[in-house]
Amino acid sequence: MIIKIVVILMLVLIFGSLFSALIFLFKDKGRGKRTATALTWRIGLSLALFLLLMAGFYFGVIPPEGLSAMK
């Protein structure tokens, strides 16, 4: 159950970072570095989520059937 919460939280953070990059792009009109920073955070969070899922599968926290098979 905790892995589902972590995955959903990470996805919300990834989408939040993507949305903030869009806002910074419009506010700065392409001249600031905030857009690049927000997109860098998004890439880092996506990579962290991927590694977390791979580690969870490797160590048996996530069964081969997927998260829906967890009870």
DSSP file (Angstrom, degrees, kcal/mol; ACC not computed):
  #  RESIDUE AA STRUCTURE BP1 BP2  ACC     N-H-->O    O-->H-N    N-H-->O    O-->H-N    TCO  KAPPA ALPHA  PHI   PSI    X-CA   Y-CA   Z-CA
    1    1 A M     >        0   0    0      0, 0.0     4,-1.6     0, 0.0     3,-0.1   0.000 360.0 360.0 360.0 -37.7    0.0    0.0    0.0
    2    2 A I  H  >  +     0   0    0      1,-0.2     4,-2.2     2,-0.2     5,-0.2   0.845 360.0  57.1 -67.8 -32.3    2.8    2.4    0.8
    3    3 A I  H  > S+     0   0    0      1,-0.2     4,-2.4     2,-0.2    -1,-0.2   0.866 103.9  53.3 -67.6 -34.5    4.4    1.9   -2.6
    4    4 A K  H  > S+     0   0    0      2,-0.2     4,-2.4     1,-0.2    -1,-0.2   0.911 109.6  48.2 -64.0 -41.9    1.2    3.0   -4.3
    5    5 A I  H  X S+     0   0    0     -4,-1.6     4,-2.5     2,-0.2    -2,-0.2   0.909 111.9  49.3 -65.3 -42.0    1.2    6.2   -2.2
    6    6 A V  H  X S+     0   0    0     -4,-2.2     4,-2.5     2,-0.2    -2,-0.2   0.913 111.8  48.5 -63.9 -43.2    4.9    6.8   -3.1
    7    7 A V  H  X S+     0   0    0     -4,-2.4     4,-2.3     2,-0.2    -2,-0.2   0.924 113.5  46.4 -63.9 -44.9    4.3    6.3   -6.8
    8    8 A I  H  X S+     0   0    0     -4,-2.4     4,-2.2     2,-0.2    -2,-0.2   0.905 112.7  50.5 -64.6 -41.2    1.3    8.6   -6.9
    9    9 A L  H  X S+     0   0    0     -4,-2.5     4,-2.2     1,-0.2    -2,-0.2   0.910 110.4  49.4 -62.6 -43.1    3.1   11.2   -4.9
   10   10 A M  H  X S+     0   0    0     -4,-2.5     4,-2.3     1,-0.2    -2,-0.2   0.898 110.4  50.5 -64.0 -40.1    6.1   11.1   -7.3
   11   11 A L  H  X S+     0   0    0     -4,-2.3     4,-2.5     2,-0.2     5,-0.2   0.892 109.5  50.7 -65.5 -38.7    3.8   11.4  -10.3
   12   12 A V  H  X S+     0   0    0     -4,-2.2     4,-2.4     2,-0.2    -2,-0.2   0.909 111.2  48.6 -64.2 -41.4    2.1   14.4   -8.7
   13   13 A L  H  X S+     0   0    0     -4,-2.2     4,-2.3     2,-0.2    -2,-0.2   0.888 110.7  51.2 -64.9 -38.9    5.5   16.0   -8.1
   14   14 A I  H  X S+     0   0    0     -4,-2.3     4,-2.1     2,-0.2    -2,-0.2   0.937 113.3  44.0 -63.8 -47.2    6.6   15.3  -11.7
   15   15 A F  H  X S+     0   0    0     -4,-2.5     4,-2.5     1,-0.2    -2,-0.2   0.868 112.0  54.0 -67.0 -35.5    3.4   16.9  -13.1
   16   16 A G  H  X S+     0   0    0     -4,-2.4     4,-2.4    -5,-0.2    -1,-0.2   0.906 109.2  47.8 -63.3 -41.6    3.8   19.8  -10.7
   17   17 A S  H  X S+     0   0    0     -4,-2.3     4,-2.0     2,-0.2    -2,-0.2   0.894 111.9  50.0 -65.8 -39.9    7.3   20.4  -11.9
   18   18 A L  H  X S+     0   0    0     -4,-2.1     4,-1.6     2,-0.2    -2,-0.2   0.912 112.1  47.5 -64.6 -42.6    6.2   20.2  -15.5
   19   19 A F  H  X S+     0   0    0     -4,-2.5     4,-2.1     1,-0.2    -2,-0.2   0.890 110.3  51.9 -66.7 -39.3    3.4   22.7  -14.9
   20   20 A S  H  X S+     0   0    0     -4,-2.4     4,-2.7     1,-0.2    -1,-0.2   0.870 106.3  54.8 -66.7 -34.2    5.7   25.1  -13.1
   21   21 A A  H  X S+     0   0    0     -4,-2.0     4,-2.2     2,-0.2    -1,-0.2   0.893 107.7  50.3 -63.4 -38.2    8.1   25.0  -16.0
   22   22 A L  H  X S+     0   0    0     -4,-1.6     4,-1.8     2,-0.2    -2,-0.2   0.918 111.2  47.8 -64.3 -43.4    5.2   26.0  -18.3
   23   23 A I  H  X S+     0   0    0     -4,-2.1     4,-2.5     1,-0.2    -2,-0.2   0.923 112.6  48.7 -63.1 -44.7    4.3   28.9  -16.0
   24   24 A F  H  X S+     0   0    0     -4,-2.7     4,-2.7     1,-0.2     6,-0.3   0.862 107.4  56.6 -64.5 -35.0    8.0   30.0  -15.8
   25   25 A L  H  X>S+     0   0    0     -4,-2.2     4,-0.8    -5,-0.2     5,-0.7   0.911 112.3  40.9 -62.5 -42.3    8.2   29.8  -19.6
   26   26 A F  H  <5S+     0   0    0     -4,-1.8    -2,-0.2     2,-0.2    -1,-0.2   0.891 118.1  46.0 -73.5 -39.5    5.3   32.2  -20.0
   27   27 A K  H  <5S+     0   0    0     -4,-2.5    -2,-0.2     1,-0.2    -3,-0.2   0.911 119.8  38.1 -70.9 -41.9    6.3   34.6  -17.2
   28   28 A D  H ><5S-     0   0    0     -4,-2.7     3,-1.4    -5,-0.2    -1,-0.2   0.595  97.8-136.4 -85.7 -10.9   10.0   34.8  -18.2
   29   29 A K  T 3<5 -     0   0    0     -4,-0.8    -3,-0.2    -5,-0.3    -4,-0.1   0.831  68.4 -57.4  56.3  35.2    9.4   34.8  -21.9
   30   30 A G  T 3 <S+     0   0    0     -5,-0.7    -1,-0.3    -6,-0.3    -5,-0.1   0.544 122.3  99.8  80.1   7.5   12.2   32.4  -22.4
   31   31 A R    <   +     0   0    0     -3,-1.4    -2,-0.1    -6,-0.1     2,-0.1   0.643  65.1  75.0-100.4 -16.8   14.9   34.6  -20.8
   32   32 A G  S    S-     0   0    0     -8,-0.2     4,-0.3    -7,-0.1     3,-0.1  -0.360  71.7-133.3 -94.9 173.9   15.2   33.1  -17.4
   33   33 A K  S  > S+     0   0    0      1,-0.1     4,-2.0     2,-0.1     5,-0.2   0.408  86.4  90.5-102.4  -1.2   16.7   29.9  -16.1
   34   34 A R  H  > S+     0   0    0      1,-0.2     4,-2.4     2,-0.2     5,-0.2   0.852  83.8  54.6 -66.6 -33.2   13.7   28.9  -13.9
   35   35 A T  H  > S+     0   0    0      2,-0.2     4,-2.3     1,-0.2    -1,-0.2   0.940 109.7  46.3 -64.3 -46.6   12.2   26.8  -16.8
   36   36 A A  H  > S+     0   0    0     -4,-0.3     4,-2.1     1,-0.2    -2,-0.2   0.874 112.4  51.3 -63.8 -37.4   15.4   24.8  -17.3
   37   37 A T  H  X S+     0   0    0     -4,-2.0     4,-2.2     2,-0.2    -1,-0.2   0.919 110.2  48.3 -65.9 -43.5   15.6   24.3  -13.5
   38   38 A A  H  X S+     0   0    0     -4,-2.4     4,-1.9     1,-0.2    -2,-0.2   0.893 112.7  48.2 -64.7 -39.3   12.0   23.0  -13.3
   39   39 A L  H  X S+     0   0    0     -4,-2.3     4,-2.2     2,-0.2    -1,-0.2   0.848 108.8  54.3 -70.5 -32.4   12.6   20.7  -16.2
   40   40 A T  H  X S+     0   0    0     -4,-2.1     4,-2.4     2,-0.2    -2,-0.2   0.906 108.1  49.8 -64.5 -41.0   15.8   19.4  -14.6
   41   41 A W  H  X S+     0   0    0     -4,-2.2     4,-2.8     2,-0.2     5,-0.2   0.898 108.9  53.0 -61.9 -40.1   13.8   18.6  -11.5
   42   42 A R  H  X S+     0   0    0     -4,-1.9     4,-2.4     2,-0.2    -2,-0.2   0.917 109.8  47.2 -62.9 -42.8   11.2   16.8  -13.6
   43   43 A I  H  X S+     0   0    0     -4,-2.2     4,-2.5     2,-0.2    -1,-0.2   0.916 113.0  49.2 -64.6 -42.5   13.9   14.6  -15.2
   44   44 A G  H  X S+     0   0    0     -4,-2.4     4,-2.4     2,-0.2    -2,-0.2   0.910 112.4  47.2 -63.4 -42.7   15.5   13.9  -11.8
   45   45 A L  H  X S+     0   0    0     -4,-2.8     4,-2.4     2,-0.2    -1,-0.2   0.888 112.1  50.6 -66.3 -38.6   12.1   12.9  -10.3
   46   46 A S  H  X S+     0   0    0     -4,-2.4     4,-2.3    -5,-0.2    -2,-0.2   0.915 111.9  47.1 -65.4 -42.2   11.3   10.8  -13.3
   47   47 A L  H  X S+     0   0    0     -4,-2.5     4,-2.6     2,-0.2    -2,-0.2   0.906 111.7  50.9 -64.8 -41.5   14.6    9.0  -13.0
   48   48 A A  H  X S+     0   0    0     -4,-2.4     4,-2.4     2,-0.2    -2,-0.2   0.901 110.6  49.2 -62.8 -40.8   14.2    8.5   -9.3
   49   49 A L  H  X S+     0   0    0     -4,-2.4     4,-2.5     2,-0.2    -2,-0.2   0.920 111.0  49.9 -64.4 -43.4   10.7    7.0   -9.8
   50   50 A F  H  X S+     0   0    0     -4,-2.3     4,-2.4     1,-0.2    -2,-0.2   0.933 113.1  45.7 -60.5 -46.5   12.0    4.7  -12.5
   51   51 A L  H  X S+     0   0    0     -4,-2.6     4,-2.6     1,-0.2    -1,-0.2   0.877 111.6  53.0 -65.1 -37.2   14.8    3.5  -10.2
   52   52 A L  H  X S+     0   0    0     -4,-2.4     4,-2.5    -5,-0.2    -2,-0.2   0.916 111.0  46.4 -63.2 -43.4   12.4    3.2   -7.3
   53   53 A L  H  X S+     0   0    0     -4,-2.5     4,-2.1     2,-0.2    -2,-0.2   0.900 113.3  48.8 -66.8 -40.3   10.1    1.0   -9.3
   54   54 A M  H  X S+     0   0    0     -4,-2.4     4,-2.4    -5,-0.2    -2,-0.2   0.914 113.5  46.6 -65.7 -42.0   13.0   -1.2  -10.6
   55   55 A A  H  X S+     0   0    0     -4,-2.6     4,-2.7     2,-0.2     6,-0.3   0.900 111.1  52.5 -66.4 -40.4   14.4   -1.6   -7.1
   56   56 A G  H  <>S+     0   0    0     -4,-2.5     6,-2.0     1,-0.2     5,-1.7   0.884 112.0  45.5 -62.6 -38.6   10.9   -2.5   -5.8
   57   57 A F  H ><5S+     0   0    0     -4,-2.1     3,-0.7     4,-0.2    -2,-0.2   0.911 113.6  49.6 -68.8 -42.5   10.5   -5.1   -8.4
   58   58 A Y  H 3<5S+     0   0    0     -4,-2.4    -2,-0.2     1,-0.2    -1,-0.2   0.898 114.7  43.1 -64.7 -42.0   14.0   -6.5   -7.8
   59   59 A F  T 3<5S-     0   0    0     -4,-2.7    -1,-0.2    -5,-0.1    -2,-0.2   0.423 116.4-110.4 -88.5   1.8   13.6   -6.7   -4.1
   60   60 A G  T < 5S+     0   0    0     -3,-0.7    -3,-0.2    -4,-0.4    -4,-0.1   0.555  85.1 119.5  87.1   7.6   10.1   -8.2   -4.2
   61   61 A V  S   <S+     0   0    0     -5,-1.7    -4,-0.2    -6,-0.3    -5,-0.1   0.872  79.7  45.2 -71.0 -36.3    8.2   -5.2   -2.9
   62   62 A I  S    S-     0   0    0     -6,-2.0    -2,-0.3    -9,-0.1    -1,-0.2  -0.942  92.4-135.5-108.0 118.9    6.3   -5.0   -6.2
   63   63 A P    >   -     0   0    0      0, 0.0     3,-1.9     0, 0.0     6,-0.1  -0.291  23.6-109.4 -71.0 159.2    5.1   -8.4   -7.4
   64   64 A P  T 3  S+     0   0    0      0, 0.0     3,-0.1     0, 0.0    -7,-0.0   0.746 117.1  64.5 -59.7 -23.0    5.5   -9.4  -11.1
   65   65 A E  T 3  S-     0   0    0      1,-0.3     3,-0.2     2,-0.1     2,-0.2   0.649 113.1-114.4 -75.8 -14.3    1.7   -9.1  -11.5
   66   66 A G    X   -     0   0    0     -3,-1.9     3,-1.0     1,-0.2     4,-0.3  -0.463  39.0 -56.2 108.6 178.8    1.9   -5.3  -10.8
   67   67 A L  G >  S+     0   0    0      1,-0.2     3,-1.2     2,-0.2    -1,-0.2   0.782 126.0  65.4 -68.9 -27.3    0.7   -3.0   -8.1
   68   68 A S  G 3  S+     0   0    0      1,-0.3    -1,-0.2    -3,-0.2    -2,-0.1   0.734  94.0  61.2 -69.9 -19.4   -2.9   -4.1   -8.6
   69   69 A A  G <  S+     0   0    0     -3,-1.0     2,-0.3    -6,-0.1    -1,-0.3   0.624  82.5 100.8 -80.6 -12.3   -2.1   -7.6   -7.4
   70   70 A M    <         0   0    0     -3,-1.2    -8,-0.0    -4,-0.3    -3,-0.0  -0.565 360.0 360.0 -76.2 133.6   -1.0   -6.2   -4.0
   71   71 A K              0   0    0     -2,-0.3    -1,-0.1     0, 0.0    -3,-0.0   0.330 360.0 360.0-124.9 360.0   -3.5   -6.7   -1.2
